[in-house]
Every structure is written in structure tokens, then in C-alpha cells.
Amino acid sequence: MLPRLRMAAAYTNTLYQTDVGFTDTRIDQTGRASAAYTDPHYSLAGSYSVTRGNENSSREIPYWTQLGDAQFGYVFTPTISGVLIGSYEYQEPDIGEPFATGIGRVGGTFALGPDGTFELQGGFSTFMTQGADTKLRPSFLLAYSQRFATFVVRADFLSGFDNRSDALDSTGVTFTRSAGIFVTNTELLFRQLTGTVGVRWTEEEFQQTSTFGGPPAPKIEHGTLMCPLAIPRPFAVHQSRVHGNHSDIDAKFGGLLRKSCAARTEIHIHAILSQASLFYLFRTLVPPKSQAC
């Protein structure tokens, strides 16, 4: 396998409409740049994004968010790989104190037979608010994937601080423990449709006061049925091997069953139909050193 450098830029616009006694409409806009380098022995990837969230909302506070993340992987043997990941997210609301979340984990990926993969990562997650003490908690990821002829089954468990300001049920920062199982097709349905179906259980410990969450400290448990679909639609694809323009249309359908520590149960059915992403992709193959100019 030749070394490869891959770079991409993306813009995403998401429209949310929530029934809170009236229809509240909020818009998120995100710009993201990313790069990844791979060769037979190691890989290095990173990205940086800026988001303007909760625009046009009469209920939620608009904000700016900056997010950076990086990942380093190393292949020890054909069946064992190591990984080191880190991310830092800084959010500044129009009203209120800025805050940040960060995560750092180290772990490995292990091939189990020809079609199975086990992932194990451990580290720490942090939550920092201006003028308050920094919170530091353990963070873990355990996952198993099994590939079949036309689909992949994945089960996972993860924990850590999570900024849910851009979620459908915006709950601010929570400390989250989550487990789920999902099935994703590996062949296009109807020649142009990819999809995932699955369920996820989540326990959240609120760290902020928010519309759907907080005040801090109470815990809430909920289960989610998710069916994200994607329709890849290339446009103006160049004949060049290293240039291409693409557009993706994403449709997400799901239901949320939420049960809080106050014995309150809520059921939400939601659909996100207006999320669209445009990105420009540039790829280049880096020749081996013996062939470099």
C-alpha cells in the first residue's frame, strides 16, 4: 500500500424544529477542515471545525464552538494496532460563561478471526468552566464489530463528558455512559442508499442547566431508536484521479424514550430531513522514498 494523504473541507447546515408548546426553529452551521495521512506502518489524522449554533431560536442561547481533534495509529502486527486520540472543544455562548471539554485516550484494535474486530481504549475526560473547578473523570471505549457479506454489526460502550448543545434534545454538557448495538449495510440499497438501524441506552449526569437537561447533578436514562440514512449523490465529478466534488443528503429518523430520576417519562419521535453537507476532497498518493523526486 502506497502512503496516502487525504484532505477535505466541509460545510454542514442543520435545521431543527422542536415542539415546546410552540414550534421553535434553530439552525446550526458548521465549517470543517480535515487531513489524514496513512502508510503501511502508521496513520495520522486531525480536524478543526467552527460551529455557529442555535441561530434563529427563541428558546436556546446562540453560541460559537471550536473543536479540534487528532488521532495517531500504529500497526504492530497484522492483527494488532495501537491508537492514541485526543480532542478539545471550546464553546462561547452569547449569554453566559464559556466552557470547554477535552478527552484523551490510548488503546488498541485487535482482529479476531477474518471478520471480527475488538477495540479497547481508556483515558480521561475533562470539563472546564470559566470561574469553576475543573472536573476530571475516566473515559472508556469498548467495541466489537462483526462483518458479514452485506452488513456489519457493531456493539459498543463508551463514557466521558459530552457536549450535547447541538443534539436534538439539547442538554448541554453531560457525563455520559452509553451502550448500543447497530447494523449497517455494506452494499447500497436500491443502488444509492446506505443506512443504519440500532438502539442505544444512555445515562446522562447533567453538568449545566439547559432546556431539556439540568439543573446539574440529576441523572437521566433514555433509550433511543435510530435509523440514519444517507444518499450519496456525486455532482460535477472530475475525470482526474485526485480531484472530486460530492454532495451527501442525510435523513435521520428515530424515537427517544426518556426516563428521569424524577420518575418522569417522555416519548419523542423525531425526524431530521434537512441536514446536507457539501465537501471538496483532494487526495494525493505520496510515492515511496526511493521514487521521490
Secondary structure, 3 states (H helix, E strand, C coil): CCCEEEEEEEEEEEEEEEECCCEEEEEEEEEEEEEEEECCCEEEEEEEEEEEEEECCCCCCCEEEEEEEEEEEEEEECCEEEEEEEEEEEEEECCCCCEEEEEEEEEEEEEECCCEEEEEEEEEEEEEECCCCCEEEEEEEEEEEEECCCEEEEEEEEEEEEECCCCCCCCCEEEEEEEEEEEEECCCECCCEEEEEEEEEEEEEECCCCCCCCCCCCEEEEEEEEEEEEEEEECCCCCCCCEEEEEEEEEEEEEEEEEECCCCEEEEEEEECCCEEEEEEEEEECCCHHHCC
